Amino acid sequence: MSESLNFELNDEQREVLLRGLRFVRRSIMLKQEDPTPAYVEKRSSELQDVEALSKLISDRSVAEEAVV
């Protein structure tokens, strides 16, 4: 996740994205697989990516409200 993409979202679009990311997070957490070290590392990495993206979207919303 090193590339940057800039675009504007309204509140409804932002909420749709956040709901989708919550679904993706639950999907990752509910996936049943043998807890090998490689799987645990991959799962952890995926969850961190989803969390970082959720935080980025949420923080933008708060920052934009502060500017207004």
C-alpha positions as CSV (number, residue, x, y, z in Angstrom):
1,M,0.0,0.0,0.0
2,S,2.6,2.5,-1.1
3,E,0.8,4.2,-3.9
4,S,-1.3,7.3,-3.3
5,L,-4.7,7.9,-4.8
6,N,-6.6,11.1,-4.0
7,F,-10.4,11.6,-4.5
8,E,-13.3,13.1,-2.6
9,L,-16.0,11.2,-0.9
10,N,-19.3,12.4,0.5
11,D,-20.4,11.1,3.9
12,E,-22.6,8.4,2.5
13,Q,-19.8,7.0,0.2
14,R,-17.3,7.1,3.2
15,E,-19.8,5.1,5.3
16,V,-20.3,2.5,2.5
17,L,-16.5,2.0,2.3
18,L,-16.2,1.7,6.1
19,R,-19.0,-0.8,6.2
20,G,-17.3,-2.8,3.5
21,L,-14.0,-2.8,5.4
22,R,-15.8,-4.0,8.5
23,F,-17.2,-6.9,6.4
24,V,-13.7,-7.7,5.0
25,R,-12.2,-7.6,8.6
26,R,-14.9,-10.1,9.8
27,S,-14.3,-12.3,6.8
28,I,-10.5,-12.5,7.5
29,M,-11.1,-13.2,11.2
30,L,-13.7,-15.9,10.5
31,K,-11.7,-17.8,7.9
32,Q,-10.8,-21.2,9.3
33,E,-7.4,-22.5,8.6
34,D,-4.7,-24.3,10.5
35,P,-2.8,-21.7,12.6
36,T,0.6,-22.2,11.0
37,P,3.1,-19.5,11.6
38,A,2.9,-18.4,8.0
39,Y,-1.0,-18.2,8.1
40,V,-0.9,-16.3,11.4
41,E,1.5,-13.8,9.9
42,K,-0.5,-13.4,6.7
43,R,-3.7,-12.9,8.6
44,S,-2.1,-10.4,10.9
45,S,-0.8,-8.5,8.0
46,E,-4.2,-8.5,6.2
47,L,-5.9,-7.2,9.4
48,Q,-3.3,-4.5,9.8
49,D,-3.9,-3.3,6.2
50,V,-7.6,-3.2,6.6
51,E,-7.3,-1.3,9.9
52,A,-4.9,1.2,8.4
53,L,-7.2,1.9,5.5
54,S,-10.2,2.2,7.9
55,K,-8.3,4.6,10.0
56,L,-7.2,6.6,7.0
57,I,-10.8,7.0,5.8
58,S,-12.1,7.8,9.3
59,D,-9.3,10.3,10.0
60,R,-10.0,12.1,6.8
61,S,-13.6,12.6,7.8
62,V,-12.6,14.1,11.2
63,A,-10.0,16.3,9.6
64,E,-12.4,17.6,7.0
65,E,-15.0,18.4,9.6
66,A,-12.4,20.4,11.6
67,V,-11.6,22.5,8.6
68,V,-15.2,23.4,8.0
